[in-house]
Amino acid sequence: MENEIYTMNHYGKIKCTLRQFLEARNMSRNKLARLVGTRFEVIDRWYKGDVEKIDTDVLARICFVLSCDPSDIITYVPKEEADRDRIS
């Protein structure tokens, strides 16, 4: 069996919805970074959906500060839906 690197085309992707969550609560990235106790750049990556590896400690602190569950700010997008998003 040949080694294969799986891409989003095979299994979908994880989508970060922190931007929408913060906008609904009228909270800035700066304020969240201060409350979470991390750098602005870390929160900015989450906000823009540019997180490559999820730091569970940061995720836990974000959820604690925002009184939410991880599923409120990250979601799984199946392959078919991800394909539709890329086309539109």
Backbone bond lengths (Angstrom), bond angles and torsions (degrees), N, CA, C in turn:
res aa  C-N    CA-C-N  psi(-1)  N-CA   C-N-CA  omega(-1)  CA-C   N-CA-C  phi
1 M - - - 1.452 - - 1.522 108.47 -
2 E 1.288 115.33 133.16 1.455 121.87 -177.45 1.533 110.61 -81.13
3 N 1.335 116.18 138.53 1.463 119.68 175.99 1.520 109.21 -66.86
4 E 1.309 116.07 139.98 1.454 119.87 -179.45 1.523 109.01 -138.95
5 I 1.305 115.99 135.41 1.462 121.05 174.98 1.521 107.00 -91.11
6 Y 1.312 116.01 124.75 1.458 119.93 -179.38 1.516 109.99 -83.11
7 T 1.280 116.07 137.72 1.453 122.22 177.12 1.514 108.52 -114.49
8 M 1.326 116.49 177.45 1.444 121.01 179.51 1.519 110.81 -55.78
9 N 1.324 117.89 -29.82 1.452 121.30 -178.58 1.519 112.47 -60.66
10 H 1.329 117.52 -24.65 1.456 120.93 -177.62 1.526 113.44 -88.84
11 Y 1.314 116.72 -33.18 1.464 116.64 -170.29 1.519 115.68 -138.14
12 G 1.301 120.24 3.94 1.456 121.73 179.76 1.515 111.58 95.64
13 K 1.321 115.94 -157.73 1.463 120.26 -178.89 1.523 110.58 -154.71
14 I 1.313 115.45 167.31 1.458 122.69 173.71 1.525 107.45 -100.77
15 K 1.316 116.43 130.46 1.464 121.62 -178.59 1.523 109.04 -113.00
16 C 1.317 115.69 131.54 1.458 121.47 178.14 1.525 108.93 -96.03
17 T 1.322 116.54 126.18 1.465 121.44 -177.41 1.534 111.33 -114.52
18 L 1.330 116.27 28.62 1.463 119.62 -179.27 1.521 111.44 -62.07
19 R 1.327 118.01 -36.05 1.467 121.61 -179.59 1.529 110.23 -55.29
20 Q 1.315 116.47 -52.22 1.462 120.67 -178.62 1.530 111.15 -63.91
21 F 1.318 116.04 -38.22 1.461 120.51 -179.90 1.524 110.86 -64.08
22 L 1.345 117.55 -44.08 1.469 121.10 179.19 1.520 111.20 -68.55
23 E 1.337 117.16 -41.20 1.461 119.89 179.57 1.529 111.12 -62.06
24 A 1.322 117.27 -39.16 1.465 121.18 178.43 1.526 111.50 -64.69
25 R 1.332 116.32 -28.69 1.471 120.89 179.78 1.526 112.65 -98.85
26 N 1.332 115.73 2.59 1.466 121.38 179.47 1.535 111.54 54.07
27 M 1.345 115.84 46.27 1.464 121.44 -179.79 1.525 109.11 -116.47
28 S 1.318 116.40 139.10 1.468 120.76 179.49 1.521 111.03 -86.17
29 R 1.315 115.64 160.57 1.461 121.16 175.68 1.521 110.46 -64.32
30 N 1.336 116.71 -37.21 1.465 120.24 178.53 1.523 111.38 -60.48
31 K 1.326 115.95 -46.13 1.466 119.80 -179.16 1.528 110.31 -64.01
32 L 1.328 116.77 -44.07 1.462 119.48 179.67 1.529 110.59 -62.03
33 A 1.322 117.35 -43.02 1.466 120.71 179.02 1.523 110.86 -58.92
34 R 1.339 117.08 -43.54 1.476 120.73 178.57 1.527 110.89 -62.62
35 L 1.342 116.40 -46.80 1.461 120.28 -177.38 1.530 112.40 -67.33
36 V 1.314 116.53 -35.10 1.470 121.57 -179.81 1.525 110.84 -77.39
37 G 1.339 116.37 -26.12 1.460 120.51 -179.04 1.514 112.14 81.16
38 T 1.327 115.67 41.59 1.455 120.58 179.00 1.522 109.11 -138.47
39 R 1.322 115.54 172.82 1.464 120.20 -179.06 1.527 110.79 -73.08
40 F 1.322 115.81 152.54 1.464 121.90 177.30 1.524 110.34 -56.42
41 E 1.336 117.42 -40.16 1.461 121.64 -176.54 1.533 111.93 -59.94
42 V 1.316 117.12 -34.25 1.467 121.22 178.82 1.523 109.55 -66.24
43 I 1.322 116.46 -48.67 1.466 120.96 179.34 1.527 110.21 -66.28
44 D 1.315 117.05 -37.40 1.459 121.02 179.67 1.532 110.82 -61.11
45 R 1.333 117.63 -39.74 1.470 120.67 177.44 1.529 110.93 -63.57
46 W 1.324 116.11 -42.36 1.467 120.00 176.77 1.524 109.47 -63.05
47 Y 1.314 116.25 -44.09 1.474 122.61 -178.22 1.535 110.82 -60.10
48 K 1.324 116.09 -41.76 1.468 120.99 -177.78 1.529 112.52 -85.85
49 G 1.317 117.34 -5.74 1.455 120.71 -179.24 1.511 113.18 75.68
50 D 1.335 117.06 25.16 1.464 122.29 -177.99 1.528 113.05 -100.53
51 V 1.312 117.73 22.91 1.466 121.19 -179.38 1.520 108.62 -77.44
52 E 1.329 116.84 122.06 1.458 120.98 179.52 1.522 111.26 -90.70
53 K 1.315 116.57 -40.35 1.459 122.11 177.97 1.514 108.17 -127.39
54 I 1.306 116.27 130.10 1.462 120.12 -177.40 1.525 109.74 -84.83
55 D 1.327 115.11 117.27 1.454 122.18 174.75 1.531 105.92 -84.47
56 T 1.316 116.74 109.40 1.463 119.75 -174.93 1.520 112.93 -64.67
57 D 1.334 117.62 -27.28 1.468 120.13 176.42 1.531 110.08 -66.81
58 V 1.319 117.29 -44.91 1.469 120.93 177.69 1.521 109.54 -63.73
59 L 1.325 117.17 -43.92 1.464 120.85 178.70 1.524 110.95 -59.51
60 A 1.319 117.28 -43.23 1.469 121.20 179.06 1.526 110.89 -62.81
61 R 1.337 117.13 -41.78 1.466 120.12 179.75 1.528 111.12 -67.18
62 I 1.335 117.29 -39.98 1.469 120.57 177.02 1.524 109.36 -60.80
63 C 1.326 116.76 -47.07 1.464 120.78 179.91 1.522 111.93 -63.00
64 F 1.324 117.14 -38.69 1.462 120.92 177.91 1.526 110.72 -62.55
65 V 1.327 116.16 -49.00 1.472 120.80 -177.79 1.528 110.85 -65.09
66 L 1.321 117.70 -40.70 1.469 120.96 -176.66 1.527 113.28 -89.65
67 S 1.329 117.00 -0.62 1.472 122.16 -177.23 1.531 110.66 50.45
68 C 1.323 115.08 55.13 1.460 119.90 -178.63 1.522 110.19 -136.62
69 D 1.301 116.04 175.30 1.458 123.12 174.62 1.521 109.01 -100.84
70 P 1.336 118.28 155.54 1.461 119.38 177.03 1.528 113.06 -53.61
71 S 1.330 116.92 -34.42 1.468 120.04 -179.22 1.527 112.60 -67.92
72 D 1.325 117.39 -12.14 1.465 120.29 175.54 1.523 111.64 -77.21
73 I 1.339 117.21 -23.87 1.468 119.19 -176.01 1.525 114.31 -121.46
74 I 1.339 117.13 -9.44 1.467 119.18 172.35 1.529 108.06 -134.03
75 T 1.325 115.53 139.42 1.452 120.22 -179.97 1.523 109.86 -137.76
76 Y 1.305 114.76 153.99 1.459 121.25 175.36 1.520 108.45 -91.48
77 V 1.331 116.18 130.16 1.460 122.06 177.90 1.528 107.21 -111.66
78 P 1.341 117.37 113.47 1.465 119.78 179.54 1.530 112.16 -61.55
79 K 1.307 116.17 159.31 1.457 123.26 -176.60 1.524 112.68 -50.60
80 E 1.311 117.49 -47.20 1.465 121.17 -175.88 1.533 111.10 -62.08
81 E 1.310 116.55 -43.25 1.463 120.63 179.50 1.526 110.97 -69.78
82 A 1.321 117.08 -39.39 1.464 120.98 177.91 1.531 109.91 -62.54
83 D 1.326 116.82 -38.99 1.459 121.09 177.31 1.530 110.34 -62.30
84 R 1.323 117.33 -43.17 1.475 120.67 178.87 1.524 110.95 -63.34
85 D 1.338 117.32 -40.32 1.473 120.79 179.64 1.525 111.33 -64.29
86 R 1.323 116.73 -38.21 1.461 120.30 -179.80 1.521 111.49 -67.61
87 I 1.320 117.77 -35.84 1.466 121.98 -177.50 1.521 111.25 -74.73
88 S 1.311 117.31 -38.68 1.472 119.83 -177.35 1.504 113.47 -83.20
